[in-house]
Amino acid sequence: MTFVNKLYANSNLTRNHIQLVIDDFYQLLSDAMVNLKPLFCNILMENPAKDIKEEVDKVLTILTELF
């Protein structure tokens, strides 16, 4: 939330520009998660430690849902 607060605190930026930045940043993070999750899952599938895979999968799922 600090990032957004800093944007709104900048008087040189209009609210429309701030919303565009937030939307684009959100999309960037969402795209990154869509691409990173399969990579992590493939790496973890090669690892025999099932409990590690499940824990990392939970974290990645949470991160994906945030964006």
Secondary structure, 3 states (H helix, E strand, C coil): CHHHHHHHHCCCCCHHHHHHHHHHHHHHHHHHHHHHHHHHHHHHHCCCCHHHHHHHHHHHHHHHHHC
